[in-house]
Amino acid sequence: MLDKAVVILDALSEGERLTLGELVAATGLPRATAHRLAHALQAHGLTELDGDDRWSLGARLGQLADGRGGPTLAVLARPALESLRDATDESVQLYVPRDGVRVCVVSLESPHSLRTIVPVGAELPLDRGSAAKVLTGDVDGRRGWAQSVEEREKGVASVSAAVCRHGEAVAAVSVSGPIERTTRAPGRRYAGAVVAAARQIEEAAGWR
């Protein structure tokens, strides 16, 4: 997968802004793979998508080259997400909203053989799932979290909390797993840990 990501960066290194179709032609990658990886690289600032739906290299590459690049939210969030995964023994994700969908920028899998698997770069809807609820403000402000049971995928439940900057939700922390372990009221089991992880990420980013 890393090799394929580098192929995309190489294709964009000529300085031209490429449509997805042109990127597919230049890399020889399947369209779905190129699309997913381009967005995954965008989440880390390594690619950019302009208003004309053309891809180019991201500003973070130059920042890294001259030592000015600070850590991305995905990097800052990882310690809190690892602790959350270890505390719950369930899969953990970090989503950010982008262009009408939510994109997975960090995915840590449960140690159980039966687990939720969401690949980095996956684009999921903003109208279903607990992460979608917190990113769109469909959450009880007093408790600060949302849960979903079989809304997006049969047999799966999740709990999410928003990561906020200046009061605005910029990301969502989620714990998800099979209902047989999470139960049909997953908030009772995981909400406290999920909210705590979101606050830890805000602190790591300097937003608290």
C-alpha angles and dihedrals in degrees: 000000000000090000090054091049090053090050088058092049090049091052090053095045092086088077097244122125108236132201116227090259091052090047090053091050092048095048103033089225122140110266094244092050094048091047094050096045094045089055092044089053089047090057087062095044093251095117133028132209115207130205091270091058092251123141127225138162114288126245091242091073090064091044091053091048094056097035097251098111116113121203118282123238089257090058094043092049098049099087092052091045092050090051090049092051091049093047095049102030087220133110116278129203139182116211131189125194117245133164096340097315137075118246124208109231099169127029124178117181128223117249089235118101089229104059146132114269120196115169120223108261094031113144115216131181125270094218100063134049135036094275090055090052096054093043091053095042095251093139139105103258093210094061099030098213142083135208135202133194119200092332096130104013130022114249095016130109129183145184124208140182129193125248104216135201116191088346095306123114108241098164142007129227113210139187114196137173147136116308091236087072104024093043122212090286101053093161091071090059105035111018096094094051093045094051091047090052091051091052091048090054091050089052092048089052092048094246097124 
